[in-house]
Amino acid sequence: MQLPSGSVRSPQIIAVTNNKGGVGKTTTTLNVAAELAHRGYRTLLIDLDMQANATTGLFKRGAPGGRTVGMGLLKEAVAAELIVKTSLANLSLMPANIHLAKQSEELYRQDGYEQRLKQLLAPVASEYDFVIIDCPPMLGAMTYVALTAATAYLVPCEPEKYSFDGLRLVVNLAVGVQAQINPDLKMAGVFFTKYNPKKRSSLHHDIVDAAEHLYPEKVLPNIRADQSLAQAQRVGEPAILYKPDCNGVADYATLTTAILENL
C-alpha cells in the first residue's frame, strides 16, 4: 500500500502510558498501531510491559524467534534482530516476555539507562513513520526509558478517581523528562475508555470535565466498551482483522484521526 499523502516525517514515537492498570493501555497500543498500519503508515509496536500482553495480542503463543526488547536494552542484540512482522501489513513488533521484569532491574543499575531505547531505535528509525510503545502500569524505569525516546505521549484513562490520579502523575513525570532530558516530548492527548455518556454517576462526568479544564484541546474522542477488542487479543489477532465492523475498531479509527491532527 502506498503511504498516505502528507505522511508524517519519520518517525513519530508515541508512548502509551498511565500509572494505573486496567485503563486500556495495551488495547490502545494494539489498536492505534493497527489503525495506522491499515492506513499505510509503516508502524512499529514496542512492548515495554513485563506482562507482554501487546506481544500475545499479536502472537497468541508469543513472538517467534525468542529475541525480545529486553535483550536490546541490555545491548545483547540490535534492533534489526528483534523486530518481527505481524499478520497485518505495515505493522511490525519488537516483542517482550516475562523476563523483561528482571531485565528492567538490571537495566536500572546501568549508567545512562534512560537513553537505551532511543539508542536501540536509532539504526532502524528511518524505516518507520510511527513507533508506538506500550508502557507498564507504573512510573518506573521502563516508562522513563519510553518517555526519553518518545516524541509524544498518549494517556488512556477511565473516568474514575485512581485512573485520573495516574494521569496527573504521568503528566508530572513527562514535564520533568521534557525539562531535563527530552525537550521534544509533548502530550499527544488524553482520552477516556469505558466512557458512557448516559451514565448517571456525577463523578463519571466530573472527571471528564476536569480533564477538559486541566488539559484544554488535549482531550481526544472517547472509546466505548467493546468485548470484540478483548476477544481479538485473546486469539492473538488485531481487532481490525478479527472484527473490522465492531464499535471498538470504529472508535479507535476516530481516535487515531484525532491523534494525527494533534501531532
N, C-alpha and C positions, 0 to 999 in steps of 0.2 A: 504494500500500500504506500502511495506517495505521502510524504509528510504534509499536514495541512498548511495552507498558505499562511504566512505570518508566524511560522513555527518559532517558538522561543529559542533564545540563544542557549547553547549547551554548556553545562546543564543547570537546571533549577533543582536544588536539593532541598527537599521538604521533610522535616522531622515531624512525625505524628506523635504527640505526647500529652500526657496528663498524669498527675501524681495520684491516680486513683484507678483501680482496676474495674473492669466491667462496664466501661463507658463507651466501648466500641472502637478502641484504637486499632486493633488488628483488623476488624471488619472494615474500617475506614481505609487503612493502608491497602488492603487487598482490592477494595472496590474502586478507590480513586486511581490506583495504579492500573487496574484492568480497564477502566474507562479511558484513561489517557492512551493506553496501548491500542484500544479499539479505535480511537480517533487518529491513529497513525503516528503518535509520538513514540520515539524509542525510549522505553521505560525500564529502569532497574529498580527492583524492590530489594531492600536490605532488611533482614530480620535481626534486630538487636535485642530481642526479648528472650530471656532464658527459657520461657515456655515453648518457644519455637512454633507458635500457632500459625504465624504467617507462612512458615515453611510447609507445615502439614495442611494448610489451607490450599496449597497449590500442588503438593505431592502427599497423598494420603499416608504413605509409609516413609516419608522423609525424602529429602532430595537425593538424587543419585550422585555417586562419586565419593561421598564421605568427607569431603572438604567443606569447611564452614568459615563464616566470617571471623569467628574467634581465632582461628589459625592465622588469618590475615592480620588481625590486630596485634598478634604476638610475633609477627614477622616470620611465621613458619610457612607462609605461602603468599603468592602475589594474587592480585585481584582476578586476573585472567584465568587462574587455576580454580577459582572458587565459583565463578558465575555459571549458572545453568539456564538453559532455555526452558520455557514453560509451554503449556498447551495452547496458550494464546499468543498469536503473532505479535511481535514488538515488545513482549514482556519477558524480562529475564529476572532471575532471583540470585541473590547472594544469601545462602541459607544459614540457619543456626541449628543447634541441637542442645541437649541438656547439659553438655559440657561447657556451655557459654557462662554459666554461673561461676564455675571455678576459674575459667579463663579471664573473667571480669576481675576477679580478686587479684589474679597475677598481674593483669594489665595495670591496675590501680597503683601497684607498687613500683612501676617503672617511670623514670623521668620522662616528662613530655608526653604522657599517655594521652592527654586530651587531643593531641594532633594526629593520632594514629589512623583514624578513619579517613580524615582529609588526605593524609599521605597515601593510604591504601587506594583511594579512589583516583588519585591524580593521573596515573598512567592510562586509565580507561574512561575518564570523564567525558572526553570528546565524542565517545561513541553513543552518548545518551542525551536526550532532551530533558528528561526528568529522572531524578533519583528520589524514591520515596522510602523513608526509614521508619520502621515500626519500632518504637521505643518501649522499654519495660515500664510497668506501672509504679515507678518510684524515681525520685530525682537523684540517682546515684551516678556512678562512673559512666555507664553506657549512655545515659541521657546527656551528660556533659559532653561526651565524645560526639554524639549526634549533633548537638547544637553548635559545637565548634566547627563541624564540617558543613552545616546547613546554610542555605541562603534564606530560608524561611521556616517557620514552624506553624503547625496546624493543631488546634486543640479541640478534640471531641469532648463533649460534656453532657451529662444528664442534668435535667432540671431539678436537682436536689442539692442539699447543702454541702455534703462532703465532696461531691464532684466539683461544685463551684469553688470550694476552698482549694482543691487541687489545681484548678485553672489559674487562680491567683498566684499560687506558688510557682507554677510553670512560668508565668509572665515575669515574676520577680527574678527567677533564675536566668531567663533569657535576656533580661535587661542587663544583668551582671555580665553574662557572656559577651553580649554586644559591646559593653563598655570596656571590657578587659582584654578580649581576645579575638572577637569576630565582629568587626564593625559593619559587615554586610548583612548581618542577621536581621530579619524583620518578621512581623507577625502576618501570616497568610490569612488567618481568620480563626474564629471560634464558632462552633455550631452545636446544636443540641440533638442528641439521639433519643429515641423513645419519647419524643415530644408529641403530646396530644392537645391540640388547641381547644378541644371540647372538655378537657378535664376540669373538674370543679375546684380542685385544690388551688388556693390562692398562692401558696409557696411555689407551685409549679410555674405559674406565670410570672410571679415576682422575680424569680431568679433570671428568667429570660429578659425581663425588663431591666434588671440590674446590669446584666452583661451589655445590653444595648447602651446603657448610660456610661459604663466604665470604658467600653471599647467601641466608640461610635464608628460606624462604617466598616467594622470588622466582624459583625455577627452575620454569618452566612446562612443559607437555607437549611432548615431542619431535616432530620431523617426520621421517617416513620418506622415503627417496629415492623419487622417482616421476617417470618420464620424461614423464608426461602434463602436468606443470607446465611443463616446458621447451617441450613441443610447443605448448601453448596460447600461450605468449609468442611463439613463432616465427610463429604465424598472427595475432597481434595480437588475441587474444580472452581474456577472463577464463576461468580454468580451470573455474569453476563453471558457465559456459555451454558450454565446449568439451567437458568430460567430467565431468559433475557426480557420477558414481558412483566416481571414482577415489580411491585411498588419500590422495593429496595434499589433495584437497578436504576429505575427512573429517578429516584431521589438522589442517588449518587451521581447520576449524569448532570442533574441540575446543580448539585454542589460543586462538581468539577468545573462547570462553566463559570461559576462564581469565583472559584479559586483562580482560574486563569485570568479573569478580569481584575482581580485584586493584585496579581503579580505583574 
